[in-house]
Amino acid sequence: MLPSFKLHMQQAILERLARVGKFDGTHPSLACATSSGKVFLHNPHEHNDDEGTPSVRFLNINRQISALCVGKFKDADAGDTLVVGTQANILGYNVEKNSDTFYKDVPDGVNTMLFGSLPTIPARMVVVGGNCSIQGFDKDGTELFWTVTGDNVTAMTICDVSGSGKDELVVGSDDFEIRAFQQEDVVCECHESSRIVDLTGIDKHLFGYALDNGTVGVYKGKHRVWRVKSKNVPTSINSFDINGDGDKEIVIGWSNGKFEARNLANGEVVYRDTFAAPIASVLTADYRMRGHEEVLCCAQDGEIRGYMFEGGLAANVIAATALLPDQISAEEKEVQDLIKAKACLTAELKAFENAAAKTTKSGNARLAPATRIAIKATPSIASASLELTVTTDAENVIKMVVVYDYDAGIFDGESVVVRPANPGPSATVHIRAVKKTVSAKLHFKVLVGSRGNASVFHVFEEHFVLPKFGVFAMLKAPLKERPAGHVKLKTLSKMQQQFGAWLKSAFLVSDPIEDGATHEHYFRHMSGSMDLAIVVTPTDSYIHVDDMAMAAEIIQDLCSYLQIEELPSIADFPKQMAEFRDLLVRVDDCNSIRLKLTGEMADDSNQIKNLVIRAEDARLLNDMGNMRSYYAELFTLNNQLLAEYTKRSTNHQALLDALKEVNNMIQLAARLRAGQAKSSVIVACRKAIKANNIHALFYIVKTGQEESR
């Protein structure tokens, strides 16, 4: 793969805000958003009088652009529609006719957009990711789809993640989660260690992801195939077959200007190039109309390069820095592998020789071959921490313990290091704050040596799986008072038969769980801030906890473990419902203020128009006194408009924050159920919000059903 063309637009390009579309139905054009509230369009097939200047035209949006997407709503459309997203609305634009096709206010905000269709909604639509919400709009701006997710949506793609033969909407968000949606149902959920920056569908149920901590990787369904991490941040990812072998590679743009392609199977770098500025976007399109697609890499300073693979290219033309592994002979590959293996074995042999020499010199025996380490996790209320205790044989000492958390991100950074002041056969790692309620696979590296030997140590590597609710300590005695918040579930036969097995898998339980139709267990969070009671009777089950989010996590984990497909519930969380009522009042207040400020600004704008005309008339009549008076009023009104705009901006941000909390509450209410009951909550809540029926909204959150009339 070599650069096929190079352009410089002399315009800054915003990160991930570049798209290629055929706006006239035939010729591809590049649309990019700039920091000045404009979109510039470059068509390489238009002739320009000045041959040294690219053919570029501008669309003035006059607002900060947050998202772009390009596509057709119908196959019969003459050309692609350009959809521009700003902080509070989306605009459909017909480039050829230079006219708007639709305009839609989006109170939940616009963070990212894509064109697509879902199995349940065959009509093609613009899918908009906002603050905890996902919406779909047709060519007229009519809402076709709406659902909620856990946090601000940052990236989306369409891919068959579940392998069911139907495409799912894959969504990445600020809460480090990647979720795959079939309509309102989450069919797959992947936990990551940082905020999702970008997603790209690759092939079948493969998709790539990028995180803002420098991680890039590939998932096959819900299982990660590989990942790599860099000190730089990936800005955009895509997929493209760079070597013509029929298998796509993942192409990545980085914040340091690096552009690279990696093998889909193992993440090995197969191509690399550099730019002078950070990469804004990586696209694929037949931009030069040569009959095959190529990669377009757009830098933030406006430089654009195209890349393509020439199958018949002579070997002596290929740059050494871009040499592909497929172009290396099998013998050379084998020699390289043998050299690497020799280097590894030599280093390992040298390490053994050094260790043996030190052991002989010190006169101490090396560790017994049967030496092992054991790991135990205990949530300690006394120390308000999760205690990870590592032990070994009594005749040995533990010099150091390093704990790695590569996947879950339950503590800051990816590692915790403990060096005991007085080394002994045991060492304890205290995790003071567990950031996420997820199951985590912790990797331990333990430095163990024999007593009296301070120079020779052996590194043991073990892993320990921390249960999802491992931060809760099981209490021996019942709680004096159960939490007021609770969820009531119908007890299913699966719950009675496998409840004990689920409890052991989800909590750190040391005592045996007796089988039976009735269970009653009490827990306390290691910080002492939350009590939990789980009660199972032959007819009904109850989860008592004051945190609605924790109750939702427990129910979803229970349904996943027991493979429960349908589970309605009745919820009662007095404290959070009172806060929800106050939140809805706040939303109404923000909307009222918004309408009032909009009306006042419209009046001031009309008054300004009149004053400008009067001031100009006074100037033409040489009436300097009135002209000064009019301009003084204009100056006052202009300052007043600026102050009103500041108020409106502050109110808009408050409204966005409040709507985010509303969407989050709807998602929590849905996660207290499973199956059709879960989907029904989202649909019913949307109806209640559109009808501004607060009472119905409360009833739906509590019962999971629409109020009967």
Secondary structure as GFF3:
##gff-version 3
##sequence-region A 1 709
A	DSSP	beta_strand	2	8	.	.	.	ID=ss1
A	DSSP	beta_strand	18	21	.	.	.	ID=ss2
A	DSSP	beta_strand	29	33	.	.	.	ID=ss3
A	DSSP	beta_strand	38	42	.	.	.	ID=ss4
A	DSSP	beta_strand	56	60	.	.	.	ID=ss5
A	DSSP	beta_strand	65	71	.	.	.	ID=ss6
A	DSSP	beta_strand	81	86	.	.	.	ID=ss7
A	DSSP	beta_strand	89	94	.	.	.	ID=ss8
A	DSSP	beta_strand	99	105	.	.	.	ID=ss9
A	DSSP	beta_strand	112	118	.	.	.	ID=ss10
A	DSSP	beta_strand	121	129	.	.	.	ID=ss11
A	DSSP	beta_strand	131	137	.	.	.	ID=ss12
A	DSSP	beta_strand	143	159	.	.	.	ID=ss13
A	DSSP	beta_strand	168	173	.	.	.	ID=ss14
A	DSSP	beta_strand	177	182	.	.	.	ID=ss15
A	DSSP	beta_strand	185	191	.	.	.	ID=ss16
A	DSSP	beta_strand	196	203	.	.	.	ID=ss17
A	DSSP	beta_strand	206	211	.	.	.	ID=ss18
A	DSSP	beta_strand	215	220	.	.	.	ID=ss19
A	DSSP	beta_strand	223	229	.	.	.	ID=ss20
A	DSSP	beta_strand	234	240	.	.	.	ID=ss21
A	DSSP	beta_strand	249	254	.	.	.	ID=ss22
A	DSSP	beta_strand	258	262	.	.	.	ID=ss23
A	DSSP	beta_strand	269	274	.	.	.	ID=ss24
A	DSSP	beta_strand	279	285	.	.	.	ID=ss25
A	DSSP	beta_strand	294	299	.	.	.	ID=ss26
A	DSSP	beta_strand	303	308	.	.	.	ID=ss27
A	DSSP	three_ten_helix	315	317	.	.	.	ID=ss28
A	DSSP	three_ten_helix	320	322	.	.	.	ID=ss29
A	DSSP	three_ten_helix	325	327	.	.	.	ID=ss30
A	DSSP	alpha_helix	330	362	.	.	.	ID=ss31
A	DSSP	beta_strand	374	380	.	.	.	ID=ss32
A	DSSP	beta_strand	385	391	.	.	.	ID=ss33
A	DSSP	beta_strand	396	404	.	.	.	ID=ss34
A	DSSP	beta_strand	415	418	.	.	.	ID=ss35
A	DSSP	beta_strand	426	431	.	.	.	ID=ss36
A	DSSP	beta_strand	440	450	.	.	.	ID=ss37
A	DSSP	beta_strand	458	466	.	.	.	ID=ss38
A	DSSP	beta_strand	472	474	.	.	.	ID=ss39
A	DSSP	beta_strand	486	490	.	.	.	ID=ss40
A	DSSP	alpha_helix	493	506	.	.	.	ID=ss41
A	DSSP	beta_strand	519	525	.	.	.	ID=ss42
A	DSSP	beta_strand	531	536	.	.	.	ID=ss43
A	DSSP	beta_strand	540	544	.	.	.	ID=ss44
A	DSSP	alpha_helix	548	562	.	.	.	ID=ss45
A	DSSP	beta_strand	569	572	.	.	.	ID=ss46
A	DSSP	alpha_helix	574	620	.	.	.	ID=ss47
A	DSSP	alpha_helix	624	671	.	.	.	ID=ss48
A	DSSP	alpha_helix	676	690	.	.	.	ID=ss49
A	DSSP	alpha_helix	694	703	.	.	.	ID=ss50
###
